[in-house]
């Protein structure tokens, strides 16, 4: 579980990221969730853009976080940011320092 300082730190890091995955008319299918899982495994911090389903983006973001066992960092506009810590310390890309 992320505390507010960690969440704020991650949101700041995500500002410079381009969306790595986009949710379109196909919705949150198993294939989409699998792709999001792979991106989370590679990058830890993932930015998702809602192309469709904009009216239900908050609910979908919470659902996607639960399905991928990740943390929903923030939803702003049509963009959601997810974080999942890599279990291998050598492959971690996000450093919290002393937060």
N, C-alpha and C positions, 0 to 999 in steps of 0.2 A: 504494500500500500504506500502510495506516494504522499509525502507531506506537502504543505503549501509552498515551501521554498523549493523543493525538488520539482514540483509541478511548474512553478514559475520559471525555473532554470530551463526545463525542457521546452516550454513554450517559447522562450527566447532563442534557443537553439533551432527550433523549428521555423522561425521566421525566415531564415536564409535558405531553407530547403524548398525545392520545387516538389509539387505533388508526385509521388511515385506510383500512385494507383488512382484510378477514377471509377466511381460507381455510376454506371449508366443504366440503360433500360433493362439489362439482364438481371439487375437486382443483386441481392446478397446470396447468390447461389453457392453451392458447395465448391465449385471451381473458383469462384471469386474469393471465398474464404481461404481456400488452399493457397491461392496466389498471395493474399495478404499475409498468411502464415510464413511463406517463404521470404517475403520482403522483410518481415519483422525479424526473422532468424538472421538475415544478412545485415540489417541496418539498425536494429533496436528501436530507432525513432522513425516513424513513418507518417507522412502527410498524405491524406486522402481527400480528393475533391469529389463532391457530389454533383454529377452532371444532371441526373434525374433524381427523383424522390426528395427534392429539396424541402418539401413541406413536412417530411417525417425524418429529417436528417438527425435530430437529437436521439430519437428512439432507435434508429438504425445504428448510430454510432455506439450507443450503449450495448445493443445486441451484438455488434461486431466485436466489441471489446470482450464481451463474455464468451463468444464463440472462439476467439483466438487466445483467450486467457492473457489478455494484455490490459494495460491501464489506458483509459481514455483521459488524455491530458487536457484537451480543450476542443470545443467546437466554436469556431468563429466564422460567420457567414456560411459559405458552402464548403468549408474545409474543416476536417477533423484531424486531430493529431493523436497517434497511438504510440505507446511505449511498452516494450517487453524486454526485460533484462536478459541478456544472453547468459546461459548457465556456465559457459566456459569463460573464465576470467581473461584468458588470452585474446578472446575475440570480442571483448566489450569495446564499444565505440564511444559510449557516454560515460563521462567521469563526473561524479557528484562532488568530489572533493570532501569537504567536511559538512555538507548540507544535511 
